[in-house]
Amino acid sequence: MHTKLRDSGIDIIGNVPWGTHFCMFYKTGKDLVDIIIAYFDAGLKNNEFCMCVTADPVDAVEMERLMRAAMPRFDEYLQRGQVEIVPYSQWYVIDGVFDQKRVLDGWEKKLRQAQDRGFEGIRVTGNTFWLDKPIWKDFIEYESAINGAIDGRNFLVLCSYCLDRCSANEIIDVVSTHQFAITKCDGEWKIIENSELKETKKSLLESKAHAELYLDLMAHDINNYNQTGLGYLELALDSVEDGQAKALLESAMNSFKRSSRLIENVRVLQKARAGDHPVRPVDLRQILGDAKDACLTHAGKRVSVQIACNGGRVLANELLKDVFSNLLSNAAKHSPGDVDVKITATRLCENDEIFYKVAVEDNGPGIPDSVKDRLFFRYSRGQTTAGGSGLGLYLVKSLVEQYRGRVWVEDRVPGNSGQGARFVVLLPAAD
């Protein structure tokens, strides 16, 4: 299941996960255009491929004109092939025939092409004003099939229906095949949810309450036991002189510290997903310094960190410290002895946007090429003797993407994966 949220661009809806299929009932062309432009503007800004299938009352030429007037960067998006606007006669109905399989296969092909070109996913909308009664049943079957086709996939789908052309029974058909619908009542947009979705939300809220209870137990009670155990082990270390006994006690202490680190990562991940820490300008140099101070030693190893950063602010929040703390901890954990880490921050322009590129490189054993592509996914680890939960780098990726940035890993020495790793974090500049 995809849990990563995307900005729908529609105020009443807010963020939605990939795989969301919803619809809009509109009465005027202005209402139709206002929602589609807001929906597309958010997708284009978030590196999604956007496709609009038009019909009356707004044709493809007019829709393009209105989007260009509303979005200053529209021509840039159009030139780079990030947005496509086509009439229904070139997508839904070819030679007068609606073919469900052809349309579904077409969306699948569009997704593959978009991802191959580096887009995060595909955001589509289609207006059904053209839909005639004889093929209503076939189209509703298609709407139902979309739910399975996009589940867990990088799709967002918004279908538009003219309220004046739908009977009461047809409105029920439409709502039942979408996760939810929006419509305008007394001048305000409102959400209509189908009964299945309501039951699902109720079940999810109950599961969320249970998960938060377990998280509280882990974050407070179990972590308190960890800290108490660490205290006793430190006292024991001070009272023994036998080298073998000290080594055993230090191993036990390191296990407690790893457990505490895991709990802290889970807590940070929960904070990030809760949305309680809005993105705002933060001082990059201070964040890097705080992360360095928190990781001067690791499991008895000396961690030497050199920072080259002339200042600057990035769009993030206080959880950014955990991004770099985890990268430093990862470098120390996978190095057989003391580790030297160099952090450099440079300002650059990419696609007319300003970013800070932060490189964290170490002199450890490096990361094999076969592991790099899956390193940031949950439970993925490098091929070293060091243990770990696999959560730290997953947390790094989750936080960085929340800031609309990117993170990747490369060889410290190009072409030689055995000479250390360089983690690169790209963050939007705030100044």
C-alpha positions as CSV (number, residue, x, y, z in Angstrom):
1,M,0.0,0.0,0.0
2,H,1.3,3.4,-0.9
3,T,1.2,5.8,2.1
4,K,3.2,8.6,0.5
5,L,0.9,11.6,0.3
6,R,0.6,14.0,-2.7
7,D,-0.8,17.5,-2.6
8,S,-4.1,17.4,-4.5
9,G,-4.1,21.2,-4.9
10,I,-7.7,21.3,-3.9
11,D,-8.2,22.9,-0.5
12,I,-11.2,20.8,0.7
13,I,-9.3,17.6,-0.1
14,G,-5.7,18.4,0.9
15,N,-3.2,15.6,0.6
16,V,-4.1,12.2,-0.8
17,P,-2.1,9.0,-1.4
18,W,-1.1,7.6,-4.7
19,G,-3.8,5.4,-6.1
20,T,-6.6,7.9,-5.3
21,H,-9.6,7.9,-7.7
22,F,-12.2,10.6,-7.1
23,C,-14.7,12.6,-9.1
24,M,-16.2,16.0,-9.3
25,F,-19.8,17.1,-10.1
26,Y,-19.8,20.5,-11.7
27,K,-22.5,22.9,-12.9
28,T,-20.5,25.6,-14.7
29,G,-17.4,25.6,-16.9
30,K,-15.7,27.9,-14.4
31,D,-16.1,25.4,-11.6
32,L,-14.7,22.7,-13.8
33,V,-11.7,24.8,-14.8
34,D,-10.9,26.2,-11.3
35,I,-10.6,22.7,-9.9
36,I,-8.6,21.2,-12.8
37,I,-6.1,24.1,-12.7
38,A,-5.6,23.9,-9.0
39,Y,-5.2,20.1,-9.3
40,F,-2.7,20.3,-12.2
41,D,-0.7,23.2,-10.7
42,A,0.1,21.1,-7.6
43,G,1.0,18.1,-9.7
44,L,3.3,20.0,-12.1
45,K,5.1,21.7,-9.2
46,N,5.7,18.2,-7.6
47,N,7.3,16.7,-10.7
48,E,4.2,14.7,-11.9
49,F,3.2,14.1,-15.5
50,C,-0.3,15.7,-16.0
51,M,-2.8,14.7,-18.7
52,C,-6.2,16.4,-19.3
53,V,-8.9,14.8,-21.5
54,T,-11.3,17.6,-22.4
55,A,-14.9,17.8,-23.6
56,D,-17.6,20.5,-23.6
57,P,-18.0,23.0,-22.1
58,V,-14.2,23.6,-22.3
59,D,-12.3,22.2,-25.3
60,A,-8.6,21.4,-25.4
61,V,-7.6,24.8,-27.0
62,E,-9.5,26.8,-24.4
63,M,-8.2,24.6,-21.5
64,E,-4.6,25.2,-22.6
65,R,-5.3,29.0,-22.9
66,L,-6.8,29.1,-19.4
67,M,-3.9,27.1,-17.9
68,R,-1.3,29.3,-19.5
69,A,-3.0,32.4,-18.0
70,A,-3.2,30.8,-14.5
71,M,0.3,29.2,-14.3
72,P,3.3,31.4,-15.0
73,R,5.5,28.3,-15.8
74,F,2.9,26.6,-18.0
75,D,4.9,27.0,-21.3
76,E,8.0,25.5,-19.6
77,Y,6.0,22.5,-18.5
78,L,4.5,22.1,-21.9
79,Q,7.9,22.3,-23.6
80,R,9.5,19.7,-21.4
81,G,6.5,17.3,-22.1
82,Q,5.2,17.3,-18.5
83,V,1.6,18.3,-19.5
84,E,-0.7,17.0,-22.2
85,I,-4.2,18.2,-23.1
86,V,-6.2,16.1,-25.6
87,P,-9.9,16.1,-26.6
88,Y,-12.0,13.0,-25.6
89,S,-12.2,12.0,-29.3
90,Q,-8.5,11.3,-29.2
91,W,-8.6,9.2,-26.0
92,Y,-11.9,7.8,-24.8
93,V,-13.7,7.4,-28.2
94,I,-11.7,6.4,-31.3
95,D,-13.7,6.1,-34.5
96,G,-16.8,6.4,-32.4
97,V,-16.0,3.4,-30.2
98,F,-15.3,3.4,-26.4
99,D,-12.9,0.5,-25.6
100,Q,-12.3,0.0,-21.9
101,K,-9.2,-2.1,-22.3
102,R,-7.7,0.3,-24.8
103,V,-8.2,3.2,-22.5
104,L,-6.8,1.4,-19.4
105,D,-3.8,0.1,-21.4
106,G,-3.3,3.7,-22.5
107,W,-3.1,5.0,-19.0
108,E,-0.6,2.2,-18.1
109,K,1.6,3.2,-21.1
110,K,1.5,6.8,-20.0
111,L,2.6,5.9,-16.5
112,R,5.6,3.9,-17.8
113,Q,6.6,6.7,-20.1
114,A,6.3,9.3,-17.4
115,Q,8.5,7.3,-14.9
116,D,11.0,6.5,-17.6
117,R,11.4,10.2,-18.1
118,G,12.0,10.9,-14.4
119,F,8.5,12.0,-13.3
120,E,7.2,10.9,-9.9
121,G,4.0,9.5,-11.4
122,I,0.9,10.5,-13.4
123,R,-2.0,12.8,-12.5
124,V,-4.9,12.7,-14.9
125,T,-8.4,14.2,-15.3
126,G,-11.1,13.4,-17.8
127,N,-14.4,15.2,-18.5
128,T,-17.3,12.9,-19.3
129,F,-19.6,15.5,-20.9
130,W,-19.5,13.5,-24.1
131,L,-20.8,10.3,-22.4
132,D,-24.1,9.1,-24.0
133,K,-26.7,6.9,-22.2
134,P,-26.2,3.8,-24.4
135,I,-22.6,3.3,-23.2
136,W,-23.2,4.5,-19.6
137,K,-23.0,1.0,-18.2
138,D,-19.8,0.2,-20.0
139,F,-18.2,3.4,-18.8
140,I,-19.2,2.8,-15.2
141,E,-17.6,-0.7,-15.5
142,Y,-14.5,1.1,-16.7
143,E,-14.6,3.5,-13.7
144,S,-14.8,0.5,-11.4
145,A,-11.9,-1.2,-13.2
146,I,-9.7,1.9,-12.6
147,N,-9.8,1.3,-8.9
148,G,-8.0,-2.0,-9.3
149,A,-5.7,-0.8,-12.1
150,I,-4.3,2.1,-10.1
151,D,-4.2,0.6,-6.6
152,G,-0.7,0.9,-5.2
153,R,0.4,2.7,-8.3
154,N,1.7,6.2,-8.9
155,F,-1.6,7.4,-10.2
156,L,-4.0,10.2,-9.2
157,V,-7.3,10.2,-11.2
158,L,-10.0,12.9,-11.2
159,C,-13.2,12.3,-13.3
160,S,-15.5,15.1,-14.0
161,Y,-19.3,14.8,-14.5
162,C,-21.7,17.6,-15.4
163,L,-24.4,17.5,-12.7
164,D,-27.1,18.7,-15.0
165,R,-26.6,15.7,-17.3
166,C,-26.8,13.0,-14.5
167,S,-29.9,11.5,-13.1
168,A,-30.2,10.5,-9.4
169,N,-29.4,6.9,-10.2
170,E,-26.4,7.9,-12.3
171,I,-25.1,10.0,-9.5
172,I,-25.3,7.0,-7.3
173,D,-23.4,4.9,-9.9
174,V,-20.6,7.5,-10.1
175,V,-20.2,8.0,-6.3
176,S,-20.1,4.2,-5.8
177,T,-17.2,3.7,-8.2
178,H,-15.0,6.5,-6.8
179,Q,-13.4,6.8,-3.4
180,F,-15.1,10.1,-2.9
181,A,-16.7,13.0,-4.8
182,I,-16.7,16.7,-4.6
183,T,-19.5,19.1,-5.6
184,K,-20.5,22.7,-5.0
185,C,-23.4,23.4,-2.6
186,D,-24.4,27.0,-1.7
187,G,-21.2,28.3,-3.3
188,E,-18.9,26.0,-1.3
189,W,-17.2,22.7,-2.4
190,K,-18.2,19.7,-0.3
191,I,-17.0,16.1,-0.1
192,I,-19.4,13.1,-0.6
193,E,-18.0,9.8,0.5
194,N,-19.4,6.4,-0.4
195,S,-20.4,4.0,2.4
196,E,-17.5,1.6,1.8
197,L,-15.0,4.4,2.2
198,K,-16.7,5.5,5.4
199,E,-16.3,2.0,6.9
200,T,-12.7,1.8,5.7
201,K,-11.9,5.2,7.3
202,K,-13.5,4.0,10.6
203,S,-11.4,0.9,10.6
204,L,-8.3,2.8,9.8
205,L,-8.9,5.3,12.6
206,E,-9.2,2.4,15.1
207,S,-6.0,0.8,13.8
208,K,-4.3,4.2,14.0
209,A,-5.4,4.6,17.7
210,H,-3.9,1.1,18.5
211,A,-0.7,1.9,16.6
212,E,-0.3,5.2,18.5
213,L,-0.8,3.3,21.8
214,Y,2.0,0.9,21.0
215,L,4.2,3.7,19.8
216,D,3.7,5.6,23.1
217,L,4.6,2.4,25.0
218,M,7.7,1.9,22.9
219,A,8.7,5.6,22.9
220,H,8.3,6.2,26.6
221,D,8.1,3.0,28.8
222,I,10.5,0.7,26.8
223,N,12.9,3.6,26.1
224,N,13.0,4.4,29.8
225,Y,13.9,0.8,30.6
226,N,16.7,1.1,28.0
227,Q,18.1,4.2,29.7
228,T,18.0,2.5,33.1
229,G,19.8,-0.4,31.7
230,L,22.4,1.8,30.1
231,G,22.9,3.5,33.5
232,Y,23.6,0.3,35.3
233,L,25.9,-0.9,32.5
234,E,28.0,2.3,32.8
235,L,28.3,1.7,36.5
236,A,29.4,-1.8,35.9
237,L,32.0,-0.7,33.4
238,D,33.5,1.6,35.9
239,S,33.8,-1.2,38.5
240,V,35.5,-3.9,36.4
241,E,39.0,-4.1,35.1
242,D,38.9,-7.4,33.3
243,G,39.3,-6.7,29.5
244,Q,37.0,-9.5,28.4
245,A,34.3,-8.5,30.9
246,K,34.5,-4.8,29.7
247,A,34.1,-5.9,26.1
248,L,31.0,-7.9,27.0
249,L,29.5,-4.9,28.9
250,E,30.3,-2.5,26.0
251,S,28.6,-4.9,23.5
252,A,25.5,-4.9,25.8
253,M,25.6,-1.1,26.0
254,N,25.8,-0.8,22.2
255,S,22.8,-3.0,21.8
256,F,20.8,-0.7,24.2
257,K,22.0,2.3,22.2
258,R,20.9,0.8,18.9
259,S,17.5,0.0,20.4
260,S,17.2,3.6,21.6
261,R,18.2,4.9,18.2
262,L,15.6,2.7,16.5
263,I,12.9,3.9,18.9
264,E,13.9,7.5,18.2
265,N,13.7,6.9,14.4
266,V,10.2,5.5,14.7
267,R,9.2,8.5,16.8
268,V,10.6,10.9,14.2
269,L,8.9,9.0,11.3
270,Q,5.6,9.2,13.2
271,K,6.1,13.0,13.7
272,A,6.9,13.5,10.0
273,R,3.8,11.6,8.8
274,A,1.5,13.4,11.4
275,G,2.3,16.7,9.7
276,D,2.8,18.5,13.0
277,H,6.1,20.0,11.9
278,P,5.4,22.3,8.9
279,V,8.1,23.1,6.4
280,R,9.8,26.4,7.0
281,P,13.2,28.1,6.5
282,V,15.9,26.6,8.7
283,D,19.6,27.4,9.1
284,L,21.5,24.6,7.3
285,R,24.8,25.2,9.0
286,Q,23.3,25.0,12.4
287,I,21.5,21.8,11.5
288,L,24.7,20.2,10.3
289,G,26.5,21.3,13.5
290,D,23.8,19.9,15.7
291,A,24.0,16.6,13.8
292,K,27.8,16.5,14.2
293,D,27.6,17.1,18.0
294,A,25.2,14.2,18.4
295,C,27.5,11.7,16.6
296,L,31.1,12.3,17.9
297,T,31.3,8.7,19.1
298,H,29.5,5.6,17.9
299,A,29.9,2.2,19.6
300,G,33.3,3.1,20.8
301,K,34.5,4.4,17.5
302,R,35.8,7.9,17.0
303,V,33.8,9.8,14.4
304,S,35.7,12.8,12.9
305,V,33.4,15.2,11.0
306,Q,34.5,18.1,8.9
307,I,31.9,20.6,7.7
308,A,32.3,23.0,4.8
309,C,29.2,25.2,4.7
310,N,29.1,28.9,4.3
311,G,25.6,29.2,5.7
312,G,22.2,29.5,3.9
313,R,18.7,28.5,4.7
314,V,16.7,25.6,3.3
315,L,13.0,24.7,3.3
316,A,12.7,21.9,5.9
317,N,12.0,21.7,9.7
318,E,13.8,20.7,12.9
319,L,13.5,17.0,11.8
320,L,16.2,17.7,9.2
321,K,18.8,17.1,11.9
322,D,17.7,13.5,12.0
323,V,18.5,13.2,8.3
324,F,22.1,14.0,8.8
325,S,22.3,12.2,12.2
326,N,21.2,9.0,10.5
327,L,23.7,9.5,7.6
328,L,26.6,10.1,10.1
329,S,25.4,7.1,12.2
330,N,25.2,5.0,9.1
331,A,28.8,5.9,8.1
332,A,30.1,5.0,11.6
333,K,28.1,1.8,11.8
334,H,29.4,0.3,8.6
335,S,33.0,1.3,9.1
336,P,35.3,-1.3,10.7
337,G,37.2,1.3,12.8
338,D,37.3,5.0,13.4
339,V,35.7,7.0,10.6
340,D,36.4,10.3,8.9
341,V,33.4,12.1,7.4
342,K,33.4,15.2,5.2
343,I,30.3,17.3,4.7
344,T,30.1,19.9,2.0
345,A,27.2,22.2,1.2
346,T,27.0,24.0,-2.1
347,R,24.3,26.2,-3.7
348,L,23.1,25.4,-7.2
349,C,20.4,26.1,-9.7
350,E,18.4,23.2,-11.3
351,N,15.4,23.8,-13.6
352,D,15.2,27.4,-12.5
353,E,15.0,26.5,-8.9
354,I,17.7,27.1,-6.2
355,F,18.8,24.2,-4.1
356,Y,21.5,23.4,-1.5
357,K,23.4,20.2,-2.4
358,V,24.8,18.6,0.8
359,A,27.3,15.8,0.3
360,V,28.2,13.4,3.2
361,E,31.2,11.3,2.3
362,D,33.1,8.7,4.4
363,N,36.2,6.6,4.1
364,G,34.4,3.3,4.9
365,P,34.0,0.1,2.9
366,G,31.6,1.7,0.4
367,I,28.3,0.4,-1.1
368,P,28.2,-2.1,-3.9
369,D,26.4,-1.0,-7.1
370,S,23.9,-3.8,-6.8
371,V,22.6,-2.4,-3.5
372,K,22.5,1.4,-4.3
373,D,19.1,1.4,-6.0
374,R,17.3,-0.2,-3.1
375,L,19.2,1.2,-0.2
376,F,16.6,3.7,0.9
377,F,13.7,1.2,1.0
378,R,12.6,-0.3,4.3
379,Y,14.6,-3.4,5.3
380,S,17.2,-2.8,2.6
381,R,20.8,-2.7,3.9
382,G,24.3,-2.7,2.4
383,Q,26.4,-5.8,2.4
384,T,28.5,-5.3,5.5
385,T,28.8,-7.2,8.8
386,A,27.0,-4.4,10.7
387,G,23.4,-5.1,11.8
388,G,20.6,-2.7,11.7
389,S,16.8,-2.3,11.3
390,G,17.1,-0.7,7.8
391,L,14.9,2.1,9.1
392,G,17.4,4.9,9.2
393,L,17.9,5.4,5.5
394,Y,14.2,4.9,4.9
395,L,13.6,7.8,7.3
396,V,16.2,9.9,5.5
397,K,14.4,9.4,2.2
398,S,10.9,10.0,3.7
399,L,12.0,13.3,5.3
400,V,13.9,14.6,2.3
401,E,11.0,13.9,0.0
402,Q,8.7,15.7,2.4
403,Y,10.8,18.8,1.9
404,R,10.5,18.3,-1.9
405,G,14.1,17.4,-2.1
406,R,16.0,14.3,-3.3
407,V,18.6,11.9,-1.8
408,W,20.9,9.4,-3.5
409,V,24.1,7.6,-2.9
410,E,27.2,7.4,-5.1
411,D,30.8,6.3,-4.9
412,R,33.2,8.7,-3.1
413,V,35.8,7.8,-5.7
414,P,33.9,7.5,-9.0
415,G,33.9,4.0,-10.4
416,N,35.3,2.5,-7.2
417,S,32.6,1.3,-4.8
418,G,35.1,0.0,-2.3
419,Q,36.6,3.4,-1.4
420,G,33.8,4.9,0.6
421,A,30.3,6.3,-0.1
422,R,29.0,9.7,-0.7
423,F,25.3,10.4,0.2
424,V,23.9,13.5,-1.5
425,V,20.9,15.4,-0.2
426,L,19.3,18.1,-2.4
427,L,17.2,20.6,-0.5
428,P,15.1,23.6,-1.8
429,A,16.8,26.9,-0.8
430,A,14.8,29.3,1.3
431,D,16.9,32.4,0.5
